[in-house]
Amino acid sequence: MTSAELLLDAFDRIKGVVHGAVDGLSREQLVTQIEPAANSIGWLVWHLTRIQDDHIADAFDLDQVWTAGGWADRFALPFGTAATGYGHRSADVAKVVADAALLTGYHDAVQQQTVAQLRGLVDGDLTRIVDEAWDPPVSLGVRLVSVISDGLQHAGQAAFVRGVLTRRDRR
């Protein structure tokens, strides 16, 4: 297995968890915050996708799918187009309202851009510095692992919230 194949597998796993977390849920379920300070499934999926979109576009010098693909307009959120959810508070989380098709559509579009970039990677590409704002500077490999880690954590949180909500609904 090459490094590119390993990375593709990891991003594909995020996509699988995202779809499993949102498929079949109502808009109401997707915006539910199970505790006042908790993140909703919709916000979690939007945020992890925004981070992937932002970081992949930056690392490969591409336009973000969010703006170039018209997703910012489709979501029509009350944030600037650069917003990724970083630093959002509970009131901001509640403003991310979207149905499952919109969330997975955006995620799938970002996934397509990610896959297109990763397919051509060779091991030597992973050492390329993509962010000098940190000490030490961030390499492409480190950035990709960071996005995978963030994506899997948030997708897992969304799956957990789904479990809580669907268990409540069966009572």
Buried (B, 14 or more C-beta within 10 A) or exposed (E): EEBBEEBBEBBEBBBEBBBEBBEEBEEEBBBBBEEEEBBBBBBBBBBBBBBBBBBBBEBBEBEBBBBBBEBBEEBEBEBEEEBBBEEBEBEBBBEBBBBBEBBBBBBBBBBEBBBEBBEEBEEEBBEEEBBEEEEEEBBBBBBBBBBBEBBBEBBBBBBBBBEBBEEEEEE
